[in-house]
Amino acid sequence: MAFDIDMIKAVYGRMSERIEAARKVLNKPLTLTEKILYSHLHSQPSIDDFKRGES
């Protein structure tokens, strides 16, 4: 299995800015699960406030 170190660095490099963007939209502290899920979203212009059981 080959690793693409540049891709891995890019993903982790963007993680903090994606988490911060989600925190601003949700206007609350994030759980670890929320941080993981929101940081793995594809780049999209807006982050939605997903509701459990509805979204």
N, C-alpha and C positions, 0 to 999 in steps of 0.2 A: 504494500500500500504506500503510495507516494503522498507526501505532505507538501502543500504549497504554503510555505512559511509567509510569503507576502500577503496571501489571501487571509491567513489567520491573523496577522498583524493588523490588516485593514479592518477586519471585523471587530477585533477588540479595541482598536483605536477609535471607532465610531460609537462604541457601546455607551460610554459616559454621556455623550451628547444626546443620544436617543433616550436614555433614561431621564435625563434632565428635561427633555421635551415632553415626555409622558407625565412627569411630575407636575409641570406647569399646566398641562391640559386638565389633569385630574384634580389638581389643587389639593393634594394630600400626600403624605408619605406613602411610599410604595412597599409592598411586601416583596420578599425575595422572588416569589413566583411571578409577580407582576413585572419586576425588573427583567427577569429572564424572558418572559413572553414579549413585552414591549420592545426590548432590545433586539429581538429576532424578527420583528416585522420587516417586510420589504419596505424600501423607501417609498413613502407616500406623502403627499403634500399635507395631509392632516391626520392626526391621531384621534380616534374616537374613544369616548368613555364607554367601554364595553360593560354591559350589565349582565350579571350572572343569570342564566336561564332565559335571557331575552336575545342576546346578540349571537 
